[in-house]
Amino acid sequence: MSSPPAMDFHLIDKLAHFDHERIPERVVHAKGAGAHGYFEVTEDLSHLTSAKFLQKPGIKTPIFARFSTVGGEKGTSDSLRDPRGFAVKFYTEEGNWDMVGNNTPVFFVRDPLKFPDFIHTQKRNPQTNLKDPDAYWDFLSLSQESLHQVTILFSNRGTPYSFRHMDGFSSHTFKLVNAEGVAHLVKWHFKTDQGVKNHTQEEAAELDSSNPDSNTEDLFDAIHKGEYPSWTVYLQIMKEVDAATYRWNVFDVTRVWPHSDYPLKKIGKMTLNRNPSNYFAEVEQAAFSPAHLVPGIDVSNDRMLQGRLFSYSDTHRHRLGPNYLQLPINQPYRAKVSNHQRDGPMTFSQNFGDQPNYEPQSQDPSGPQQQLEDIRAKVSSVKLDGATGRFPHRKSDDDFIQPGNLYRLLKGKEQDDLVKNIVSHIKKVKNPEIIRRQIGLFSKADPEWGRRVEES
């Protein structure tokens, strides 16, 4: 009797790896593209910040940027009407700083508790597993602060021509802190040097069927051909003390600071000049978080930002594992890592060898925690209203001023397209009460706007 054949371990091992080769997709920003490049400072910013990579003109910092759609799944079309993520990882000599923003200067909600609910309305109905226009507009019509972002989204800016032809914004208010501990409030702006260019709704719909990966392809091909995209980087700068008396709540991410009050100051240029060699390793595993900061850059009392400080890092631990910062694309390779995080799945560093895993400790009394406390001790912050936490569900006519101004700023075809784009989407809503509520918001921002949507 012949003996049974030996187990083909290579076959079993290959099948087993194949069975496990997918990781969870991002809950938001699932579909995206990225590239490597550099940021060069063009102004002396030492009076504003102690961050070493911003000290003087000519300093170049390696970066990795990722652009994405926000609400759709990983297989969604690049031409979908959606905000676009605009995230940049700066590999500075003091550690990594992540600028995690969008291609819009505002967001739909200011209360972090509303964020999961808002995203749920962008996803699929829990019963039918279909997109649900009623849920989408029900939430928006009951959240009047969303109108500013809705105006941008349903203009042609909601369907960018490519990732290279859109601007980027921090959206949130951040702080720059100088060596003396003096803080200024800032908003970051990345203005495309290729010029802003958008699709009409009809053009976007055609691309949706003919090339759903159009923006991903465009970015890769441009860099491959040596047509390196670039963005000029600006700051809006506000003295911290001014925040208490400014006409808008500067920590409300549904509002902008008008450029007439706080003009843009050019500070540098971002250039992308190298494609990833492996999409999964570099783009899919890239993990951005607004909590990734360096000395001289700090967060503000923006409550939505405070919620993101936890949520982004937490989702990376779920998606990539607790040691996601050890992945090559996320490593702060230009700085020495010195913390007391140890062990856990996929620890592929040396796990800090024989260094102590606690603090305070006598081996290095000036360790990272003490250094952090020394930095914080220098910061002389102005005490402001707007402590972190929840925003009350209050109603305010202030929510309609900036959207109304934006509607009137749009002229001719731009305004016509805004109305047409809104109508083509909201007409799918089955509940007429939801439509009536949303038209009421348009009318409060500008009576003509509400009338045109209602008539259409």
VMD Tcl script that draws the C-alpha trace (Angstrom):
set ca {
  {0.00 0.00 0.00}
  {1.52 3.31 -1.04}
  {1.97 6.08 1.55}
  {-0.18 9.28 1.30}
  {1.48 12.17 -0.52}
  {3.30 14.68 1.63}
  {1.34 17.86 2.41}
  {2.15 20.61 -0.10}
  {2.97 23.31 2.46}
  {3.80 25.86 -0.25}
  {0.25 25.52 -1.61}
  {-1.34 25.75 1.84}
  {0.84 28.71 2.82}
  {0.08 30.57 -0.40}
  {-3.66 30.01 -0.03}
  {-3.55 31.01 3.63}
  {-1.78 34.29 2.84}
  {-4.19 34.96 -0.02}
  {-7.11 34.46 2.38}
  {-5.73 37.17 4.68}
  {-4.33 39.75 2.26}
  {-7.12 42.31 2.64}
  {-7.18 44.87 5.44}
  {-10.20 47.00 6.43}
  {-10.68 49.98 4.17}
  {-10.84 53.44 5.66}
  {-14.30 54.35 6.98}
  {-13.83 57.72 5.26}
  {-11.31 58.66 2.55}
  {-11.24 55.02 1.37}
  {-10.38 55.76 -2.29}
  {-7.24 57.79 -2.87}
  {-3.92 58.32 -4.60}
  {-0.60 59.63 -3.33}
  {2.91 60.72 -4.20}
  {6.22 61.75 -2.65}
  {7.80 65.16 -2.89}
  {9.15 68.03 -0.84}
  {8.13 71.28 0.81}
  {10.43 74.31 0.58}
  {10.12 77.32 2.87}
  {10.32 80.66 1.07}
  {9.90 83.03 4.06}
  {11.54 83.42 7.47}
  {8.93 82.17 9.95}
  {11.10 82.08 13.07}
  {9.08 84.91 14.60}
  {5.95 82.73 14.36}
  {7.13 79.22 15.17}
  {9.99 77.26 16.69}
  {9.40 74.36 14.26}
  {12.82 73.79 12.72}
  {11.53 73.00 9.23}
  {9.90 76.44 9.04}
  {12.78 78.56 10.31}
  {14.30 80.12 7.20}
  {13.98 80.23 3.41}
  {15.50 77.36 1.49}
  {14.83 74.57 4.00}
  {13.44 71.53 2.18}
  {11.42 68.84 3.95}
  {10.49 65.49 2.39}
  {6.73 64.89 2.24}
  {4.16 62.31 1.23}
  {0.74 63.54 0.09}
  {-2.51 61.60 -0.27}
  {-5.65 62.84 -2.02}
  {-8.98 61.07 -1.75}
  {-12.72 61.10 -2.07}
  {-14.39 61.20 1.35}
  {-17.72 59.39 1.57}
  {-17.50 56.52 -0.91}
  {-16.05 53.05 -0.71}
  {-12.65 52.02 -2.04}
  {-14.14 51.18 -5.43}
  {-15.99 54.46 -5.86}
  {-15.47 56.72 -8.85}
  {-12.89 59.51 -8.74}
  {-15.40 61.85 -10.37}
  {-18.05 61.45 -7.67}
  {-19.52 64.65 -6.20}
  {-17.73 64.66 -2.87}
  {-15.20 66.69 -0.90}
  {-11.61 65.59 -1.51}
  {-9.15 64.75 1.22}
  {-5.87 66.67 1.10}
  {-3.35 65.15 3.53}
  {0.39 65.87 3.70}
  {2.94 64.10 5.90}
  {6.01 66.26 6.59}
  {9.06 64.17 7.56}
  {10.78 66.83 9.70}
  {13.94 66.45 11.76}
  {11.81 66.80 14.90}
  {9.32 64.09 13.93}
  {6.40 63.86 11.53}
  {3.79 66.58 11.19}
  {0.57 65.63 9.42}
  {-1.52 68.35 7.78}
  {-4.83 66.50 7.40}
  {-7.29 68.67 5.50}
  {-9.68 68.81 2.56}
  {-10.04 70.70 -0.71}
  {-12.63 72.91 1.01}
  {-11.97 75.54 3.71}
  {-14.98 74.46 5.82}
  {-16.80 71.28 6.88}
  {-20.43 70.17 7.23}
  {-20.64 70.11 11.05}
  {-18.83 71.70 13.98}
  {-19.94 69.27 16.72}
  {-17.72 66.14 16.84}
  {-20.66 64.07 18.10}
  {-22.42 64.71 14.78}
  {-19.53 63.41 12.69}
  {-20.33 59.66 12.79}
  {-24.01 60.40 12.09}
  {-23.13 62.59 9.12}
  {-20.85 59.93 7.64}
  {-23.57 57.29 8.12}
  {-25.86 59.37 5.87}
  {-23.18 59.26 3.14}
  {-23.02 55.48 3.30}
  {-25.71 52.87 2.61}
  {-29.16 52.39 4.11}
  {-28.94 49.74 6.86}
  {-31.93 47.85 5.45}
  {-31.60 48.14 1.67}
  {-27.81 48.61 1.41}
  {-28.56 51.32 -1.16}
  {-27.50 54.97 -1.19}
  {-30.21 56.96 0.58}
  {-30.92 60.54 -0.61}
  {-33.62 60.89 2.08}
  {-31.10 60.22 4.86}
  {-28.55 62.51 3.18}
  {-30.85 65.53 2.95}
  {-32.74 64.77 6.16}
  {-29.52 65.21 8.13}
  {-28.41 68.29 6.18}
  {-31.79 70.02 6.42}
  {-31.76 69.53 10.21}
  {-28.15 70.76 10.49}
  {-28.24 74.30 9.17}
  {-24.53 74.84 9.85}
  {-23.89 72.44 6.93}
  {-25.14 74.96 4.35}
  {-21.72 76.55 3.73}
  {-20.11 73.23 2.82}
  {-23.22 72.17 0.85}
  {-22.86 75.31 -1.27}
  {-19.26 74.44 -2.12}
  {-20.00 70.77 -2.68}
  {-22.86 71.36 -5.13}
  {-20.97 73.98 -7.07}
  {-18.61 72.61 -9.71}
  {-15.89 72.59 -7.05}
  {-17.55 69.38 -5.85}
  {-16.26 67.58 -8.96}
  {-12.57 68.56 -9.42}
  {-10.96 67.95 -12.81}
  {-8.03 66.23 -11.10}
  {-6.17 66.10 -7.80}
  {-3.58 68.40 -9.40}
  {-6.16 71.08 -10.13}
  {-7.62 71.60 -6.66}
  {-6.59 73.63 -3.63}
  {-6.04 72.24 -0.14}
  {-6.95 73.68 3.27}
  {-6.31 72.84 6.90}
  {-9.94 73.96 7.41}
  {-9.35 73.93 11.18}
  {-7.63 76.67 13.12}
  {-4.17 75.71 14.35}
  {-1.51 77.46 16.42}
  {2.05 78.36 15.60}
  {4.17 78.89 18.71}
  {7.56 80.64 18.63}
  {10.63 80.06 20.81}
  {9.39 82.59 23.37}
  {6.09 80.73 23.75}
  {4.00 83.34 21.93}
  {1.20 81.73 19.92}
  {-0.61 82.87 16.78}
  {-3.72 81.28 15.30}
  {-3.36 80.15 11.68}
  {-5.20 78.51 8.82}
  {-3.19 76.70 6.13}
  {-3.92 77.13 2.41}
  {-2.37 75.14 -0.46}
  {-3.09 76.90 -3.76}
  {-2.60 74.77 -6.87}
  {-0.07 76.17 -9.34}
  {-1.85 74.26 -12.12}
  {-4.94 76.42 -11.67}
  {-8.29 75.35 -10.21}
  {-10.20 73.33 -12.80}
  {-13.49 71.49 -12.34}
  {-15.84 69.20 -14.22}
  {-19.45 70.01 -14.88}
  {-21.92 67.46 -13.60}
  {-22.32 66.06 -17.11}
  {-18.56 65.69 -17.60}
  {-18.21 63.99 -14.21}
  {-21.02 61.56 -15.05}
  {-19.34 60.64 -18.35}
  {-16.03 59.97 -16.58}
  {-17.85 57.90 -13.98}
  {-18.67 55.37 -16.69}
  {-15.63 55.73 -18.98}
  {-12.80 56.02 -16.45}
  {-13.74 55.80 -12.75}
  {-10.03 56.05 -11.83}
  {-9.43 59.26 -13.78}
  {-7.89 61.32 -10.96}
  {-5.65 58.48 -9.79}
  {-4.44 57.95 -13.35}
  {-3.94 61.66 -13.98}
  {-1.70 62.15 -10.92}
  {0.44 59.10 -11.65}
  {0.84 59.88 -15.35}
  {1.74 63.54 -14.78}
  {4.53 62.66 -12.34}
  {5.71 59.77 -14.53}
  {6.09 62.22 -17.45}
  {8.02 64.70 -15.29}
  {5.14 67.20 -15.09}
  {5.50 67.63 -11.35}
  {2.45 69.25 -9.75}
  {3.03 71.97 -7.17}
  {1.10 74.09 -4.72}
  {2.04 77.48 -3.26}
  {1.48 77.43 0.48}
  {-0.02 80.33 2.41}
  {-1.07 81.12 5.96}
  {-3.81 83.27 7.39}
  {-2.43 84.61 10.67}
  {-4.38 85.99 13.63}
  {-3.11 87.26 16.96}
  {-4.48 84.93 19.60}
  {-5.98 87.78 21.59}
  {-8.07 88.85 18.55}
  {-10.04 85.60 18.62}
  {-12.09 86.70 21.61}
  {-13.55 89.72 19.78}
  {-13.63 88.55 16.14}
  {-17.07 88.59 14.52}
  {-16.99 84.82 13.84}
  {-16.08 82.00 16.21}
  {-12.59 81.25 14.90}
  {-12.79 77.68 16.22}
  {-15.93 76.87 14.22}
  {-14.92 74.77 11.21}
  {-18.12 75.73 9.33}
  {-16.81 79.32 8.99}
  {-13.96 80.95 7.08}
  {-11.87 84.01 7.93}
  {-12.52 86.43 5.06}
  {-9.29 87.31 3.25}
  {-10.20 90.98 3.56}
  {-9.73 90.60 7.34}
  {-6.80 88.17 7.32}
  {-5.02 88.13 3.95}
  {-3.00 85.16 2.73}
  {0.75 85.27 3.48}
  {2.90 83.16 1.15}
  {5.32 80.93 3.07}
  {6.45 78.12 0.77}
  {5.91 75.66 -2.06}
  {4.97 71.98 -2.13}
  {6.07 69.84 -5.10}
  {5.29 66.19 -5.87}
  {8.01 64.52 -7.94}
  {7.99 60.77 -7.22}
  {5.31 58.12 -7.61}
  {4.96 55.30 -5.09}
  {6.70 52.08 -6.08}
  {3.99 50.04 -4.36}
  {0.45 51.33 -3.85}
  {-0.41 49.16 -0.85}
  {2.80 49.78 1.08}
  {2.82 53.53 0.56}
  {-0.68 54.84 -0.23}
  {-2.95 52.30 1.44}
  {-0.83 52.02 4.59}
  {-0.15 55.74 4.91}
  {-1.73 56.84 8.17}
  {-2.38 60.54 8.79}
  {-3.59 62.11 12.03}
  {-3.91 65.75 13.15}
  {-2.51 64.50 16.48}
  {0.88 63.98 14.80}
  {2.54 67.29 15.71}
  {6.01 68.76 16.12}
  {7.23 71.47 18.53}
  {6.11 74.88 17.28}
  {2.81 73.63 15.80}
  {-0.14 73.09 18.13}
  {-3.87 72.46 18.04}
  {-6.53 74.99 19.01}
  {-9.89 74.93 20.80}
  {-11.63 73.79 17.62}
  {-13.97 71.12 18.98}
  {-14.22 69.14 15.76}
  {-10.43 69.09 15.60}
  {-10.28 67.82 19.16}
  {-12.52 64.91 18.20}
  {-10.29 64.10 15.23}
  {-7.20 63.99 17.46}
  {-8.56 60.75 18.95}
  {-10.52 59.31 16.05}
  {-7.83 59.27 13.36}
  {-5.19 57.47 15.38}
  {-7.79 55.09 16.76}
  {-8.99 54.04 13.33}
  {-5.39 53.38 12.21}
  {-4.89 51.05 15.18}
  {-7.95 49.11 14.05}
  {-7.08 49.13 10.34}
  {-3.30 48.67 10.45}
  {-2.56 47.54 14.00}
  {-1.26 49.22 17.17}
  {2.23 49.61 15.71}
  {1.13 51.35 12.50}
  {3.71 54.09 13.09}
  {6.48 51.53 12.57}
  {5.43 50.99 8.96}
  {8.07 52.53 6.66}
  {5.70 55.09 5.10}
  {4.73 56.33 8.58}
  {8.13 56.28 10.28}
  {9.57 59.64 11.34}
  {12.85 58.55 9.78}
  {14.55 61.93 10.14}
  {14.08 62.00 13.92}
  {14.92 59.65 16.76}
  {11.82 57.94 18.13}
  {11.83 57.92 21.93}
  {8.64 56.90 23.69}
  {7.47 54.25 26.10}
  {5.19 52.29 23.79}
  {6.26 48.67 23.71}
  {5.27 45.25 22.36}
  {1.99 44.49 20.60}
  {1.28 42.74 17.27}
  {3.64 43.38 14.36}
  {6.45 44.93 16.38}
  {9.13 44.89 13.70}
  {11.47 47.45 15.27}
  {14.01 46.51 17.92}
  {11.35 47.45 20.51}
  {13.75 50.06 22.01}
  {16.16 47.35 23.21}
  {17.04 47.66 26.88}
  {15.73 51.21 27.34}
  {13.29 51.71 30.23}
  {9.61 51.44 29.32}
  {8.37 53.96 31.91}
  {8.71 57.57 32.95}
  {9.85 59.37 35.03}
  {13.05 57.38 35.29}
  {16.58 58.11 36.46}
  {18.50 56.69 33.49}
  {17.45 59.66 31.33}
  {15.70 62.22 33.55}
  {15.39 64.62 30.61}
  {13.43 62.08 28.59}
  {10.65 62.80 26.06}
  {7.93 63.46 28.64}
  {10.07 66.05 30.44}
  {11.04 67.62 27.10}
  {7.36 67.86 26.18}
  {6.50 69.47 29.51}
  {9.37 71.96 29.06}
  {7.96 72.96 25.67}
  {4.44 73.33 27.03}
  {5.67 75.44 29.92}
  {6.93 78.06 27.47}
  {3.58 78.48 25.70}
  {1.78 81.55 27.03}
  {-1.70 80.95 25.66}
  {-4.43 83.56 25.87}
  {-7.42 82.24 27.78}
  {-10.30 82.01 25.32}
  {-13.89 80.86 25.35}
  {-14.55 77.73 23.33}
  {-13.08 75.00 25.50}
  {-13.05 71.58 23.92}
  {-16.15 69.44 24.03}
  {-19.59 69.59 22.45}
  {-21.32 72.31 20.45}
  {-24.94 72.79 21.51}
  {-27.57 72.18 18.83}
  {-28.34 75.86 18.67}
  {-29.92 77.76 15.81}
  {-28.26 80.97 14.68}
  {-28.82 83.26 11.72}
  {-25.02 83.52 11.56}
  {-25.07 80.11 9.85}
  {-26.62 81.68 6.74}
  {-24.39 84.75 6.23}
  {-21.32 83.11 4.70}
  {-23.29 80.64 2.50}
  {-25.39 83.54 1.22}
  {-22.27 85.56 0.46}
  {-20.80 82.60 -1.42}
  {-24.00 82.09 -3.45}
  {-23.95 85.74 -4.52}
  {-20.23 85.50 -5.32}
  {-21.00 82.82 -7.91}
  {-22.00 84.41 -11.20}
  {-23.81 83.31 -14.33}
  {-23.19 79.69 -15.28}
  {-21.49 78.92 -11.94}
  {-24.67 79.89 -10.09}
  {-26.86 78.10 -12.64}
  {-24.80 74.92 -12.23}
  {-25.07 75.12 -8.43}
  {-28.89 75.20 -8.62}
  {-28.98 72.47 -11.28}
  {-26.63 70.20 -9.31}
  {-28.68 70.59 -6.13}
  {-31.96 69.91 -7.90}
  {-30.66 66.82 -9.71}
  {-29.74 65.27 -6.36}
  {-32.49 66.46 -4.04}
  {-35.28 65.50 -6.48}
  {-34.50 61.85 -5.60}
  {-35.77 62.49 -2.05}
  {-39.14 60.80 -1.45}
  {-40.18 62.78 1.64}
  {-41.43 66.25 0.56}
  {-40.99 67.61 4.10}
  {-37.23 67.11 3.84}
  {-37.13 69.04 0.55}
  {-39.25 71.83 2.04}
  {-36.88 72.13 5.03}
  {-33.79 72.29 2.85}
  {-35.32 74.90 0.54}
  {-36.04 76.93 3.68}
  {-32.30 76.93 4.46}
  {-31.44 78.10 0.94}
  {-34.03 80.89 1.25}
  {-32.60 82.11 4.57}
  {-29.18 82.42 2.93}
  {-30.62 84.16 -0.14}
  {-34.33 84.34 -1.08}
  {-33.55 84.05 -4.79}
  {-31.58 80.85 -4.16}
  {-34.51 79.20 -2.40}
  {-36.94 80.35 -5.08}
  {-34.80 79.00 -7.93}
  {-34.42 75.58 -6.31}
  {-38.14 75.41 -5.50}
  {-39.16 76.36 -9.04}
  {-36.73 73.86 -10.58}
}
mol new
graphics top color blue
foreach p $ca { graphics top sphere $p radius 0.5 }
foreach p [lrange $ca 0 end-1] q [lrange $ca 1 end] { graphics top cylinder $p $q radius 0.2 }
display resetview
